[in-house]
Amino acid sequence: MVNFELTREYIENLRSLIAGKDEETISALLEELHPADIAEIYEELTIDEAKSLYFLMDDDTAADVLTELEEDDRKKFLTSLPSEVIAKRFIDKMDSDDAADVLGELDDERQREVLSHIEDVSAAGDIADLLAYDEDTAGGLMAKELIKVKENWSIPTCLRSMRRQAEEVDEVYYVYVVDNDGLLKGTLSLKRMLLSSVDITVKDIYNEDVISVKVDVESEEVSNIMDKYDLVALPVIDSVGRLVGRITIDDVVDVMREEAEKDYQLASGITEDVELSDGVWHHTRARIPWLLIGLVGGILGSHVVESFEGILKVYTQIAFFMPLIAAMGGNVGIQSSAIIVQSIASGSMGLEKTWVKLLKELSIAIINATVLSGLIFAYTKFMGLDNALTATVGVAMFSVVVFASLFGTFIPLLLNRLKIDPAVATGPFITTTNDIIGMFIYFSIATMLFTALH
């Protein structure tokens, strides 16, 4: 396997080979590449050129490449193929979870057509079962392929059954133990099994300590559980405890990446999941809500400034530090909210009560506020500014930093308690709110101090 780097020259050369129908050279090039590299090449080709590549690959590689494609590219490619080709060329070679993910991108009628062309009725049934689950749950993530043995089996019986089952499983992470009703009982260590005598049963040597999730558990919780317990695979059970599938670490990595992208977009003020390839209207619809909120916030901020028009006319130098106060309030609020959102997302918040978290953030805020207000106080003194302005900027900086820090901590905790994604509190919401309240604090302090000192 080569370390591949996609270049314009490589694509142009490949297109020339496709146009010249030099199948032998193209096949030799593809054999050197990982499926992920071939998927990267696909994005630079037309549908017809991509088809030429796909039909030169062996079935297993073609199926792996299809799963590596971006969702939009994969959907366009599948739309151009007959249902029978999709079934026999791709779906037959995939694990049940990958097959369900691919079919889930097609409409219901097309799904039924593809499933009807799968010769293995049992495999088709497994895929159909997975399609019935919400894609954002454990049931939607799991694969049906796994190795399981019954607790009353002898070691020789286990070995024979495991050999048959292993033919359908790419990676054997765990051997699961079930009873006659299919209820999950535990896991079986391969080492203990190999070292045990042939006259004992699985019940005598299996490990009862097994972590599992039910089919309706949300995917984000699944990823948190696997991360917390360092699991490479997680068994999935139904409502009565029967083993129905397993989730592997590669599926969870995809969930983590998608959640990170979603949170990043929310923090940036994008309300929907968008890709670069999405249309103009989709991007506009995703961005405009928070921009409108920002517009309203700006209007409210202007009214705050207008309400203190009197003191601004008399002491115009107050306006010099407005951008600084607003910027520091926004920055501090985003820092605090980002830390809390990250802790919530990773499940590392612990059992501390809300007031304990707020008290801790208050301590941090006071330290930061003292440093920042001290520096700005020293700067204004050094510049020889009016004593009232020096005091106003120093006190306002301290007050705004403390408020913004507590506000940035409290809002994500509140949203999380209300079952709203707290990531919405790490971007425009915090910035806009702190701008308005920060200006109000600044002008209120300025009014009091300038009145008292002049």
Buried (B, 14 or more C-beta within 10 A) or exposed (E): EEEBEEEEEBBEEBBEBBEEEEEEEBEEBBEEBBBEBBBBBBBBBEBEBBBBBBEBBEEEBBBBBBBBBBEBBBEBBBEEBEBEBBBBBBBBBBBBBBBBBBBBBBEEEBBEBBBEBBEEEEBBBBBBBBBEBEEBBBBBBBBBBBBBBBBEBBBEBBBEBBEEBEEEBEEEBBBBBBBEEBBBBBBBBEEBBEEBEEEEBBBEBBEEEBEBBBBBBBBBEBBBBBBEEEBEBBBBBBEEBBBBBBBBBEBBEEBBEBBEEBBEBBBEBBBBEBEEEBEEEBBEBBBBBBEEBBEEBEEBBEEBBEEBEEBBEEBEBBEEBBEBBBBBBBBBBBBBBBBBBBBBBEBEBEEEEEEEBBEEBBEBBBEBBBEBBEEBBEEBEEEEBBEBBBBBBBBBBBBBBBBBBBBBBBBBBEBBEEEEBBBBBBBBBBBBBBBBBBBBBBBBBBBBBBEEEE
